């Protein structure tokens, strides 16, 4: 019972990171298929997954093709009800779904101005007012999630799909040296220090890009050391 997951370049594809985490973090069996987002072979590499046209995309063991990260998440949670993809508490599940849906539909300024890149920290990046507004909203809903979390560093205590969907947000906050509260920074540190995130990044760093798709605006510093 093995899923087939199609993903793009690890250093840059935030949605691919989400697809990979939702399978890897919950110990669901899968095999990876790399799609050339930056080599120009994306359409060819995804031809067998039609009508899916973006990454991530997933094929179930029965052969059903599932596109879009939120649909993949709900499908996996439905198929593996004991794996803990959503929080156990009903109210927390509702909140977690809310946060994931808002991530999918929102934060366009942050996503547009700060494309995920895991190579270095763009230390001199200056966020626009729109990015600052997105960050303020993110901090608000993260605090909302944590109100009833009794243990653990994650948004709802135990790791859940909410943490999957916000992992690339943490990467953006760190990768562009964005100003957030210490509480939000601590959550980002926990996300980037997680072994699964570290594994994803290490694999991504094996490929060189010349030119680099997202050149820094000025000074760069090293990515934080990962535990």
HELIX and SHEET records of a PDB file:
HELIX    1   1 UNK A   14  UNK A   24  1                                  11    
HELIX    2   2 UNK A   42  UNK A   45  1                                   4    
HELIX    3   3 UNK A   47  UNK A   49  5                                   3    
HELIX    4   4 UNK A   69  UNK A   79  1                                  11    
HELIX    5   5 UNK A   90  UNK A  105  1                                  16    
HELIX    6   6 UNK A  108  UNK A  113  1                                   6    
HELIX    7   7 UNK A  129  UNK A  146  1                                  18    
HELIX    8   8 UNK A  161  UNK A  175  1                                  15    
HELIX    9   9 UNK A  182  UNK A  193  1                                  12    
HELIX   10  10 UNK A  195  UNK A  204  1                                  10    
SHEET    1   A 4 UNK A  30  UNK A  34  0                                        
SHEET    2   A 4 UNK A   3  UNK A   7  1                                        
SHEET    3   A 4 UNK A  57  UNK A  59 -1                                        
SHEET    4   A 4 UNK A  65  UNK A  67 -1                                        
SHEET    1   B 2 UNK A 121  UNK A 122  0                                        
SHEET    2   B 2 UNK A 220  UNK A 221 -1                                        
END                                                                             
